[in-house]
Amino acid sequence: MNKIEDYNFDKNDWAHFHDVILDVTWDNGKVNLNQEEMEQLFWELPEDMRIDAQKWGMNDTPWRDSLWVWYERNKMGKTV
């Protein structure tokens, strides 16, 4: 899948993605991404996470947890 449209995410999926990023950054500036920024960040995720997002949905608790950990490690520089 090479385009975001190939994933068939709906507004609910993106709302969950947004909420994870907002939650993980709550104490450090509350990163409030717009749609374009979320899509750009999605392409930075490892391929297996993108596949799981498609397979299970972005509202899947284990996927959301993985996104949280990935964001902390890769965007906030924290070791988890």
C-alpha distances in whole Angstrom, upper triangle without the diagonal:
4,6,8,9,6,7,11,13,16,19,20,17,17,21,21,19,21,24,23,23,26,28,27,29,32,34,33,33,30,27,26,23,22,19,18,19,17,14,15,16,12,11,14,13,13,10,12,13,9,9,13,12,10,13,16,15,16,20,20,23,22,18,21,23,20,19,23,24,21,22,26,25,23,24,27,29,30,30,30
4,7,9,7,9,12,14,17,20,21,18,18,22,22,19,21,24,24,23,26,28,27,28,31,34,32,32,29,26,25,22,21,17,16,17,16,12,13,14,12,9,13,13,14,11,14,14,11,12,15,14,13,16,19,18,18,22,22,25,24,20,22,24,22,20,24,24,21,22,25,25,22,23,27,28,30,30,30
4,5,5,8,10,11,14,17,19,16,15,19,20,17,19,23,22,22,24,27,26,27,30,33,31,30,28,24,23,19,18,14,13,15,14,10,11,13,11,9,13,14,15,13,16,15,12,13,16,14,13,16,18,17,17,20,22,24,24,20,21,24,22,20,23,24,22,22,25,25,23,23,26,28,30,31,31
4,5,6,8,8,11,13,15,12,12,15,16,14,16,19,19,19,21,23,23,24,27,30,28,27,25,21,20,16,15,11,11,12,11,7,10,11,9,9,12,13,15,13,15,14,10,12,14,12,11,14,16,14,14,17,19,21,21,18,18,21,20,17,20,22,20,19,23,24,21,21,25,27,28,29,29
4,5,6,8,10,12,15,13,13,16,17,16,18,21,21,21,24,26,26,27,29,32,31,30,27,24,22,19,17,13,13,15,13,10,13,15,12,12,16,16,18,16,18,17,13,14,16,13,11,15,16,14,15,18,20,23,23,20,20,24,22,20,23,25,23,23,27,27,25,25,28,30,32,33,32
4,6,9,12,15,16,14,14,18,19,17,19,22,22,23,25,27,27,28,31,34,33,32,29,26,25,21,20,16,16,18,16,12,15,16,13,13,16,16,17,14,15,15,11,11,14,12,9,12,15,14,15,18,19,22,22,19,20,23,22,20,24,25,23,23,27,27,25,26,29,31,32,32,32
4,6,9,12,13,11,12,15,15,14,17,19,19,20,22,24,24,26,28,31,30,30,27,24,22,19,18,15,15,16,14,11,14,15,11,12,15,14,15,13,13,12,9,9,11,9,6,9,11,10,11,14,15,19,19,15,17,20,18,17,20,22,20,21,24,25,23,23,27,28,29,30,29
4,6,10,11,9,11,14,15,14,17,19,19,20,23,24,25,27,28,32,31,30,27,24,22,20,18,14,16,17,15,13,16,17,13,15,18,17,18,16,17,15,12,12,13,10,8,11,12,10,11,14,15,19,20,17,18,21,20,19,22,24,22,23,26,27,26,26,29,31,31,32,31
4,7,8,6,7,10,11,11,13,15,16,17,19,21,22,23,25,28,28,27,24,21,19,16,15,12,14,15,12,11,14,14,12,14,17,15,17,16,16,14,11,12,12,9,8,11,11,8,8,11,13,16,17,14,15,18,18,16,19,21,20,20,23,25,23,23,26,28,29,30,28
4,5,5,7,9,10,11,13,14,16,17,19,20,22,23,24,28,28,27,23,21,18,16,15,12,14,16,13,12,16,16,14,17,19,18,21,19,20,17,15,16,15,12,11,14,13,10,10,11,14,17,19,16,16,20,20,18,20,23,22,21,25,27,25,25,27,30,30,31,30
4,5,5,6,9,10,10,12,14,16,16,18,20,21,22,25,26,24,20,19,16,14,12,10,13,15,12,12,16,16,15,17,20,19,22,21,22,19,17,18,17,14,14,16,15,12,10,11,15,17,19,17,16,19,20,18,19,23,22,21,24,26,25,24,26,29,29,31,29
4,5,5,6,9,10,11,13,15,15,16,19,20,21,24,25,24,20,19,16,15,14,12,16,16,13,14,18,17,15,18,20,19,22,21,21,18,16,17,16,12,13,15,13,9,8,8,12,14,17,14,13,17,18,16,18,21,21,20,23,25,24,24,25,28,28,29,27
4,5,5,6,9,10,11,13,14,16,17,19,20,24,24,23,19,18,16,14,14,11,14,15,11,12,15,14,12,15,17,15,18,17,17,14,12,14,12,9,10,12,10,7,5,6,9,12,14,11,11,14,15,13,15,18,18,17,20,22,21,21,23,26,26,27,25
4,5,5,6,8,10,11,12,14,16,17,18,22,21,20,17,15,12,10,10,8,11,11,8,9,12,12,10,14,15,14,17,18,18,15,13,15,14,11,12,15,13,10,7,9,12,14,16,13,11,15,15,13,14,18,17,16,19,21,20,19,21,24,24,26,24
4,5,5,6,9,10,10,12,14,15,16,20,20,19,15,14,11,10,10,10,13,13,10,12,15,14,13,17,18,17,20,21,21,17,16,18,17,13,15,17,15,11,9,9,12,14,16,14,11,15,16,13,14,18,18,16,19,22,21,19,21,24,24,26,24
4,5,5,6,9,10,10,12,14,15,19,19,19,15,14,12,12,13,12,15,14,11,13,16,14,12,16,17,15,18,19,18,15,14,16,14,11,13,15,13,9,6,6,9,10,12,10,8,11,13,10,11,15,15,14,17,19,19,18,19,22,22,23,21
4,6,5,7,9,10,11,13,14,18,18,17,14,12,11,10,11,10,12,11,8,10,12,10,9,13,13,12,15,16,16,12,12,14,13,10,12,15,13,10,6,8,10,11,13,10,7,11,11,8,10,13,12,11,14,17,16,15,17,19,19,21,19
4,6,5,6,9,10,11,12,16,15,14,11,9,7,7,8,9,11,10,7,10,12,11,11,14,15,14,18,19,19,16,15,18,17,14,16,19,17,13,10,11,14,14,16,13,10,13,14,11,11,15,14,12,14,17,17,15,16,19,20,22,21
4,5,5,6,8,10,10,14,15,14,10,10,9,9,11,12,15,13,11,14,16,14,14,18,18,16,19,21,21,17,17,20,18,15,18,19,17,14,10,10,13,12,14,13,9,12,13,11,10,14,15,12,14,17,17,16,16,20,19,21,19
4,5,5,6,9,10,13,14,14,11,10,10,11,13,14,16,14,11,14,15,12,12,16,16,14,17,19,18,14,15,18,16,13,17,18,16,13,10,10,11,10,12,10,7,8,10,7,6,10,11,9,11,14,14,13,14,17,16,18,16
4,5,5,6,8,11,11,11,8,7,8,8,11,12,14,11,9,13,13,10,11,15,14,13,16,19,19,15,16,19,17,15,18,20,18,16,12,13,15,14,15,13,10,11,11,8,7,10,10,8,9,13,12,10,11,14,14,17,16
4,6,5,6,9,10,9,5,5,6,8,11,13,15,13,11,15,16,13,15,18,17,17,20,22,22,19,19,22,21,18,21,23,21,18,14,15,17,16,17,16,12,13,15,12,10,13,14,11,12,15,15,13,13,16,16,19,18
4,5,5,8,10,10,7,9,10,12,15,17,19,16,14,18,19,16,17,20,19,18,21,23,22,19,20,23,21,18,22,23,21,18,15,14,16,14,15,15,11,11,13,11,8,12,13,11,11,15,16,14,13,16,15,17,16
4,6,8,8,10,8,9,11,12,16,18,19,16,14,18,18,14,16,19,17,16,18,21,21,17,19,22,20,18,22,23,21,19,15,15,16,14,15,14,11,10,12,9,6,9,10,8,7,11,12,10,9,12,11,13,12
4,6,5,6,5,6,9,11,15,17,18,15,14,18,17,14,17,19,18,17,20,23,23,20,21,24,23,21,24,26,24,22,18,18,20,18,19,17,14,14,15,12,9,12,13,9,9,12,13,10,9,12,12,15,14
4,6,6,4,7,10,13,16,19,20,17,17,20,20,18,19,23,21,21,24,26,26,23,24,27,25,23,26,28,25,23,19,19,21,19,20,19,16,15,17,15,12,14,16,13,12,16,16,14,12,15,14,17,17
4,6,7,10,13,16,19,22,23,20,20,23,23,20,22,25,23,23,25,28,28,25,26,29,28,26,29,31,28,26,23,22,24,21,22,22,18,17,19,17,14,15,17,14,12,16,17,14,12,14,13,16,16
4,6,8,11,14,18,21,21,18,18,22,21,18,21,23,21,21,24,27,27,24,26,29,28,26,29,31,29,27,23,23,25,23,23,22,19,18,19,17,14,15,16,13,11,14,15,12,9,12,12,16,16
4,6,9,12,15,18,19,16,17,20,19,17,20,23,21,21,25,28,28,25,26,29,28,26,29,31,29,27,23,23,25,24,25,23,20,20,21,18,16,17,18,14,13,17,16,13,11,15,15,19,19
4,6,9,13,16,17,14,14,18,18,16,18,21,20,20,23,26,26,23,23,27,26,23,26,28,26,24,20,20,22,21,22,21,17,18,19,16,14,16,17,13,13,17,16,13,12,16,16,19,19
4,6,10,13,14,10,11,14,14,12,15,18,16,17,21,23,24,21,21,24,23,21,24,26,25,22,18,19,21,20,21,19,16,17,18,14,13,15,15,11,12,15,14,11,11,15,16,19,19
4,7,10,12,9,9,13,14,12,15,18,17,18,22,24,25,21,21,24,23,20,23,25,24,21,17,18,21,20,22,20,16,18,19,15,14,18,17,14,15,18,17,14,15,18,19,22,22
4,7,8,6,6,9,10,9,12,14,14,15,19,21,22,19,18,21,21,18,20,23,22,19,16,17,20,20,21,19,16,18,18,14,15,17,16,13,16,18,16,13,15,19,20,23,23
4,6,5,6,9,10,11,12,15,16,17,21,22,23,20,19,22,22,19,20,23,23,19,16,18,21,22,23,20,18,21,21,17,18,21,19,16,19,21,19,17,19,22,24,26,26
4,5,5,6,9,10,10,13,15,16,19,20,21,19,16,19,20,16,17,21,20,17,14,17,20,21,22,19,17,20,20,17,18,21,19,17,20,22,20,18,20,24,25,27,27
4,5,5,6,9,10,11,13,15,18,19,21,19,16,20,21,17,18,22,22,19,17,19,22,23,24,21,19,22,21,17,19,22,19,17,20,22,19,17,20,23,25,27,27
4,5,5,6,9,10,11,13,17,18,20,17,16,19,20,17,18,22,22,19,16,19,21,22,22,19,17,20,19,15,16,19,16,14,17,18,16,13,16,19,21,24,24
4,5,5,6,9,10,11,15,16,17,14,13,16,16,13,15,18,18,15,12,15,17,18,19,15,14,17,16,12,14,16,14,12,15,17,15,13,16,19,20,23,22
4,5,5,7,9,10,14,14,16,14,11,14,16,13,14,17,18,15,13,16,18,20,20,16,16,18,17,14,16,18,16,14,18,19,16,15,18,21,23,24,24
4,5,5,7,9,13,14,16,14,12,16,17,15,16,20,20,18,15,19,20,22,21,18,17,19,17,14,16,18,15,13,17,17,14,13,17,19,21,23,23
4,5,5,7,11,12,14,12,11,15,15,13,15,18,18,16,14,17,18,19,18,15,14,16,14,11,13,14,11,9,13,14,11,10,13,16,18,19,20
4,5,5,9,10,12,9,7,11,12,10,11,15,15,13,11,14,16,17,16,13,12,15,13,10,13,14,11,11,15,15,13,13,16,18,19,21,20
4,5,8,8,11,10,8,11,13,12,13,16,17,16,14,18,19,20,19,15,16,18,15,12,15,16,13,13,16,16,13,14,17,19,21,22,22
4,7,9,11,10,9,13,14,13,15,18,19,17,15,19,19,20,19,15,15,16,14,11,14,14,10,10,13,13,10,10,14,15,17,18,19
4,6,8,6,6,10,11,10,13,15,16,15,13,16,16,17,15,12,12,13,10,8,11,11,8,9,12,12,10,11,14,15,16,17,17
4,6,5,7,9,10,11,13,14,16,16,14,18,17,18,15,12,14,14,11,10,13,12,9,11,14,13,11,13,17,17,18,17,17
4,5,5,6,9,10,11,12,14,15,14,18,17,18,16,13,15,16,13,12,16,15,12,15,18,16,15,17,20,20,21,21,20
4,5,5,6,9,10,10,12,13,13,16,14,16,13,11,13,14,11,11,15,14,12,15,18,16,16,18,21,21,21,20,19
4,5,5,6,9,10,10,11,10,13,12,13,11,7,10,11,8,8,12,12,10,12,15,14,14,16,18,19,19,19,17
4,5,5,6,9,10,10,9,13,13,15,13,10,12,14,11,10,14,15,12,14,17,17,16,17,20,21,22,22,21
4,5,5,6,9,9,11,14,13,15,13,10,13,15,13,13,16,17,15,17,20,20,19,20,23,24,24,24,23
4,5,5,6,7,8,11,9,11,10,7,10,12,10,11,14,15,14,16,19,19,19,20,23,24,23,23,21
4,6,6,5,5,8,8,11,10,7,9,12,10,10,13,15,14,15,18,19,18,19,22,23,23,23,21
4,6,5,8,11,10,14,13,10,13,15,14,13,17,19,17,18,22,22,21,22,25,26,27,27,25
4,6,9,11,10,13,12,10,13,15,14,15,18,19,18,20,23,23,23,24,27,28,28,27,25
4,7,8,6,9,9,8,10,13,13,13,16,18,17,19,22,23,23,24,26,27,26,26,24
4,5,6,9,10,8,9,13,13,12,15,17,17,18,21,22,22,22,24,26,26,26,24
4,5,8,9,6,6,10,10,9,12,14,14,14,17,19,19,19,21,23,23,23,21
4,6,9,7,7,10,12,11,13,15,16,16,19,21,21,21,22,25,24,24,22
4,6,5,6,9,10,11,12,14,15,16,18,20,21,21,23,24,23,23,20
4,5,5,6,9,10,10,12,14,15,17,18,20,20,21,23,21,21,18
4,5,5,6,9,10,11,12,14,15,17,18,19,20,21,19,19,16
4,5,5,6,9,10,10,12,14,15,16,17,19,20,19,19,16
4,5,5,6,9,10,11,12,14,15,16,17,18,17,18,15
4,5,5,6,9,10,11,12,14,15,15,17,15,15,12
4,5,5,6,8,10,11,12,13,14,15,14,14,11
4,6,5,6,9,10,10,11,13,14,14,14,12
4,6,5,6,9,10,10,11,12,11,12,10
4,5,5,6,8,10,10,11,9,9,7
4,6,5,6,8,9,10,10,10,9
4,5,5,5,7,9,9,11,10
4,6,6,5,6,5,7,7
4,6,6,5,5,6,7
4,6,6,8,9,11
4,6,8,11,12
4,6,9,11
4,7,10
4,6
4
